């Protein structure tokens, strides 16, 4: 399989900023419906606050190579 073997050169994973937007679709005028408002609020509450606005906590430093 490609990509599953040993590499001859060391590689480094670099954390990159990620931005995700979730859009809730509903029919025109339904945005004020209590069930729609509750669903949107529940989705927002499920996202940790540090991720809600694109702020990702720093990753720990890489483990030393052996």
MIMAR-667781 format. One record per residue (C-alpha): x, y, z. Coordinates in steps of 0.1 Angstrom, whole numbers, plus 2048, in hexadecimal, padded with zeros to 3 digits. Example, Ala and Ser with C-alpha at 12.3 -4.5 7.8 and 13.67 -1.06 7.14 Angstrom:
# residues 2
87B7D384E;8897F5847;
END
This chain:
# residues 66
800800800;80C8237F8;816838816;81781C830;83C81382E;85B820840;868841835;88D84882F;88B86D837;87D87B857;85C88D853;84C8A8869;8288AF86F;8218D4870;8018E0881;7EF8F886B;7D190F874;7B08FF86B;790912866;76F901866;74D910861;72D8FC867;70E90A856;6EB8FE861;6D28FD845;6AD90384C;690910838;68A935835;67A943855;68292486A;6A093487A;68B941897;67A92089D;6829138C1;68D8F18B4;6A590189B;6B39198B4;6B88FD8CD;6CA8E88B4;6E19048AA;6E890C8CF;6F08E78D6;7088E68B9;71A9058C4;71C8F88E8;72C8D78DC;74A8EA8CE;7658F18E8;7699178ED;78D9188E2;7839088C0;76491E8BB;77793B8AE;79492A89D;7AB92B8BB;7BC90A8BE;7D29038DD;7F78FD8D4;8028D98CE;81B8CA8E6;83F8C98DA;8488AA8C6;85788C8D9;87D8898D6;8898718BB;89A8518C6;
END
